[in-house]
Amino acid sequence: MNWDLRDARNNLSKLVRQAREQGPQTITLRGKPAAVVLALEDHDRLDGAKPSLAEYLLTGPAWDDDFVEEVNRRPETMIRPVEF
């Protein structure tokens, strides 16, 4: 359902109740969508759907044994010639 900002402000408890019972409620400002009110359960579901950056990076492809050996064989620091 769409709510004009003034109606949303004047009926906040009804707006929240409808968000919990009927789903997301859109608040409009001058006839254009400006905000959405969600039930906490909907917010948690959406917020939990994205992994953190660390979790995302750790879910990359597994390294095969040959690649692991190659990484371990390399020196800890890269030696590069100094250019003047």
N, CA, C and O of each residue as an XYZ file, in Angstrom:
336
protein
N       0.839     -1.176      0.000
C       0.000      0.000      0.000
C       0.885      1.242      0.000
O       1.967      1.233      0.587
N       0.440      2.291     -0.644
C       1.145      3.570     -0.654
C       0.525      4.510      0.369
O      -0.696      4.595      0.503
N       1.390      5.209      1.082
C       0.980      6.188      2.075
C       1.600      7.526      1.737
O       2.804      7.613      1.495
N       0.792      8.564      1.718
C       1.323      9.916      1.624
C       2.033     10.204      2.951
O       1.599      9.724      3.998
N       3.105     10.972      2.915
C       3.886     11.242      4.116
C       3.019     11.770      5.262
O       3.178     11.348      6.408
N       2.115     12.678      4.958
C       1.248     13.241      6.005
C       0.380     12.148      6.617
O       0.239     12.086      7.839
N      -0.208     11.277      5.779
C      -1.045     10.190      6.300
C      -0.214      9.205      7.117
O      -0.663      8.712      8.152
N       0.992      8.924      6.649
C       1.872      8.007      7.377
C       2.204      8.568      8.757
O       2.183      7.837      9.747
N       2.507      9.849      8.822
C       2.841     10.495     10.094
C       1.639     10.464     11.043
O       1.787     10.200     12.236
N       0.468     10.732     10.508
C      -0.733     10.790     11.353
C      -1.262      9.413     11.746
O      -2.055      9.300     12.680
N      -0.834      8.374     11.049
C      -1.337      7.013     11.295
C      -0.188      6.026     11.475
O      -0.236      4.909     10.959
N       0.835      6.434     12.200
C       2.040      5.609     12.305
C       1.752      4.211     12.853
O       2.271      3.225     12.329
N       0.937      4.117     13.894
C       0.669      2.791     14.468
C      -0.057      1.898     13.456
O       0.224      0.702     13.372
N      -0.976      2.464     12.698
C      -1.675      1.693     11.662
C      -0.698      1.287     10.554
O      -0.761      0.166     10.051
N       0.201      2.197     10.177
C       1.212      1.912      9.157
C       2.091      0.739      9.583
O       2.346     -0.174      8.797
N       2.547      0.770     10.826
C       3.402     -0.305     11.337
C       2.628     -1.616     11.393
O       3.156     -2.660     11.010
N       1.403     -1.575     11.858
C       0.580     -2.788     11.932
C       0.401     -3.399     10.536
O       0.524     -4.611     10.359
N       0.111     -2.546      9.552
C      -0.072     -3.068      8.204
C       1.237     -3.627      7.628
O       1.216     -4.611      6.889
N       2.366     -3.010      7.961
C       3.653     -3.537      7.504
C       3.873     -4.931      8.071
O       4.393     -5.809      7.383
N       3.480     -5.137      9.326
C       3.650     -6.451      9.958
C       2.672     -7.478      9.405
O       3.019     -8.650      9.258
N       1.458     -7.051      9.100
C       0.413     -7.994      8.686
C       0.327     -8.188      7.180
O       0.028     -9.289      6.717
N       0.587     -7.128      6.403
C       0.357     -7.182      4.960
C       1.623     -7.084      4.120
O       1.586     -7.318      2.912
N       2.739     -6.742      4.749
C       3.976     -6.611      3.989
C       4.423     -5.163      3.883
O       3.817     -4.277      4.485
N       5.476     -4.921      3.125
C       6.077     -3.588      3.028
C       5.058     -2.511      2.639
O       4.181     -2.729      1.803
N       5.205     -1.345      3.274
C       4.341     -0.197      3.023
C       5.207      0.933      2.465
O       6.229      1.279      3.058
N       4.811      1.505      1.339
C       5.574      2.571      0.694
C       5.053      3.930      1.132
O       3.846      4.172      1.146
N       5.973      4.809      1.486
C       5.618      6.188      1.832
C       6.031      7.072      0.664
O       7.162      7.002      0.181
N       5.088      7.911      0.216
C       5.372      8.786     -0.921
C       5.548     10.227     -0.458
O       4.981     10.659      0.545
N       6.337     10.937     -1.209
C       6.576     12.354     -0.963
C       6.319     13.067     -2.274
O       7.024     12.850     -3.260
N       5.317     13.910     -2.281
C       4.876     14.606     -3.501
C       4.556     13.614     -4.628
O       4.860     13.854     -5.796
N       3.938     12.502     -4.242
C       3.494     11.517     -5.223
C       4.552     10.531     -5.694
O       4.252      9.643     -6.492
N       5.788     10.670     -5.213
C       6.857      9.765     -5.640
C       7.303      8.910     -4.452
O       7.398      9.415     -3.333
N       7.579      7.614     -4.680
C       8.038      6.758     -3.587
C       9.289      7.341     -2.927
O      10.232      7.740     -3.610
N       9.287      7.386     -1.592
C      10.413      7.977     -0.864
C      10.995      7.035      0.185
O      12.187      7.112      0.482
N      10.180      6.151      0.748
C      10.653      5.265      1.810
C       9.747      4.046      1.871
O       8.641      4.037      1.330
N      10.249      3.012      2.550
C       9.467      1.788      2.734
C       9.540      1.401      4.199
O      10.612      1.440      4.803
N       8.404      1.027      4.775
C       8.355      0.518      6.141
C       8.200     -0.995      6.044
O       7.285     -1.506      5.398
N       9.123     -1.702      6.709
C       9.125     -3.162      6.687
C       8.885     -3.711      8.082
O       9.233     -3.073      9.075
N       8.297     -4.881      8.154
C       8.249     -5.610      9.416
C       9.683     -6.029      9.755
O      10.501     -6.238      8.859
N       9.979     -6.148     11.033
C      11.327     -6.510     11.465
C      11.761     -7.845     10.859
O      12.923     -8.008     10.486
N      10.851     -8.784     10.761
C      11.182    -10.092     10.189
C      11.616     -9.954      8.733
O      12.557    -10.621      8.302
N      10.940     -9.097      7.973
C      11.321     -8.870      6.576
C      12.692     -8.213      6.489
O      13.514     -8.585      5.652
N      12.930     -7.251      7.344
C      14.227     -6.575      7.363
C      15.341     -7.569      7.693
O      16.368     -7.598      7.016
N      15.139     -8.381      8.728
C      16.164     -9.351      9.121
C      16.438    -10.355      8.014
O      17.583    -10.745      7.788
N      15.385    -10.770      7.325
C      15.557    -11.723      6.227
C      16.389    -11.098      5.111
O      17.289    -11.740      4.569
N      16.090     -9.848      4.770
C      16.841     -9.172      3.708
C      18.264     -8.846      4.150
O      19.206     -9.005      3.373
N      18.423     -8.399      5.371
C      19.739     -8.010      5.881
C      20.647     -9.228      6.021
O      21.849     -9.139      5.768
N      20.090    -10.346      6.416
C      20.890    -11.550      6.598
C      21.214    -12.247      5.291
O      22.031    -13.169      5.272
N      20.596    -11.830      4.205
C      20.815    -12.507      2.921
C      22.188    -12.207      2.333
O      22.701    -12.992      1.535
N      22.793    -11.081      2.717
C      24.086    -10.706      2.147
C      25.206    -11.090      3.105
O      25.177    -10.706      4.274
N      26.190    -11.839      2.624
C      27.322    -12.144      3.499
C      28.202    -10.913      3.678
O      28.193    -10.002      2.850
N      28.960    -10.901      4.767
C      29.926     -9.822      4.953
C      31.023     -9.979      3.898
O      31.115    -11.017      3.242
N      31.847     -8.951      3.739
C      32.931     -9.017      2.762
C      33.858    -10.182      3.082
O      34.268    -10.914      2.181
N      34.188    -10.358      4.345
C      35.076    -11.464      4.735
C      34.443    -12.806      4.382
O      35.117    -13.683      3.842
N      33.156    -12.975      4.682
C      32.478    -14.233      4.352
C      32.467    -14.457      2.843
O      32.679    -15.574      2.373
N      32.220    -13.392      2.091
C      32.202    -13.505      0.637
C      33.558    -13.947      0.101
O      33.634    -14.833     -0.750
N      34.629    -13.328      0.598
C      35.967    -13.677      0.120
C      36.355    -15.100      0.508
O      37.068    -15.778     -0.232
N      35.887    -15.549      1.666
C      36.224    -16.905      2.106
C      35.440    -17.982      1.370
O      35.778    -19.162      1.467
N      34.410    -17.603      0.642
C      33.622    -18.597     -0.088
C      34.097    -18.758     -1.522
O      33.391    -19.339     -2.346
N      35.273    -18.255     -1.828
C      35.823    -18.387     -3.179
C      36.105    -19.841     -3.511
O      35.908    -20.722     -2.675
N      36.564    -20.094     -4.722
C      36.822    -21.476     -5.119
C      37.924    -22.103     -4.263
O      38.847    -21.423     -3.815
N      37.807    -23.391     -4.052
C      38.823    -24.112     -3.271
C      40.115    -24.218     -4.077
O      40.088    -24.344     -5.301
N      41.224    -24.167     -3.386
C      42.520    -24.309     -4.041
C      42.835    -25.787     -4.193
O      42.708    -26.555     -3.240
N      43.245    -26.186     -5.391
C      43.670    -27.578     -5.546
C      45.081    -27.736     -4.978
O      45.757    -26.740     -4.719
N      45.530    -28.975     -4.784
C      46.814    -29.247     -4.133
C      47.993    -28.654     -4.888
O      48.937    -28.166     -4.267
N      47.958    -28.688     -6.219
C      49.062    -28.129     -7.004
C      49.197    -26.623     -6.766
O      50.310    -26.109     -6.650
N      48.076    -25.923     -6.694
C      48.117    -24.480     -6.479
C      48.651    -24.161     -5.076
O      49.448    -23.238     -4.906
N      48.208    -24.928     -4.080
C      48.686    -24.723     -2.710
C      50.196    -24.908     -2.650
O      50.892    -24.110     -2.022
N      50.706    -25.949     -3.293
C      52.153    -26.183     -3.306
C      52.885    -25.023     -3.969
O      53.935    -24.601     -3.485
N      52.350    -24.503     -5.064
C      52.989    -23.393     -5.759
C      53.016    -22.132     -4.889
O      54.020    -21.421     -4.853
N      51.936    -21.865     -4.203
C      51.889    -20.703     -3.309
C      52.907    -20.862     -2.182
O      53.606    -19.909     -1.839
N      52.992    -22.045     -1.612
C      53.932    -22.281     -0.512
C      55.384    -22.248     -0.973
O      56.269    -21.965     -0.167
N      55.649    -22.522     -2.220
C      57.002    -22.525     -2.758
C      57.538    -21.113     -2.987
O      58.751    -20.906     -2.992
N      56.663    -20.161     -3.173
C      57.074    -18.785     -3.470
C      57.657    -18.120     -2.225
O      57.231    -18.415     -1.108
N      58.623    -17.228     -2.410
C      59.167    -16.517     -1.250
C      58.103    -15.613     -0.625
O      57.134    -15.232     -1.282
N      58.293    -15.279      0.637
C      57.314    -14.450      1.353
C      57.220    -13.045      0.782
O      56.141    -12.452      0.780
N      58.332    -12.502      0.296
C      58.286    -11.173     -0.297
C      58.706    -11.262     -1.743
O      59.580    -12.046     -2.112
N      58.085    -10.466     -2.530
C      58.444    -10.433     -3.947
C      59.673     -9.557     -4.110
O      59.722     -8.442     -3.590
N      60.644    -10.048     -4.815
C      61.852     -9.274     -5.077
C      61.730     -8.721     -6.477
O      61.632     -9.462     -7.455
N      61.738     -7.423     -6.552
C      61.617     -6.763     -7.856
C      62.833     -5.879     -8.047
O      63.320     -5.265     -7.098
N      63.314     -5.816     -9.260
C      64.473     -4.946     -9.497
C      64.078     -3.480     -9.320
O      62.985     -3.060     -9.701
N      64.977     -2.734     -8.743
C      64.755     -1.305     -8.532
C      65.116     -0.571     -9.819
O      66.207     -0.738    -10.364
N      64.186      0.235    -10.284
C      64.425      0.986    -11.508
C      64.628      2.443    -11.161
O      63.849      3.021    -10.404
N      65.672      3.040    -11.711
C      65.963      4.457    -11.486
C      65.716      5.255    -12.724
O      65.907      6.471    -12.724
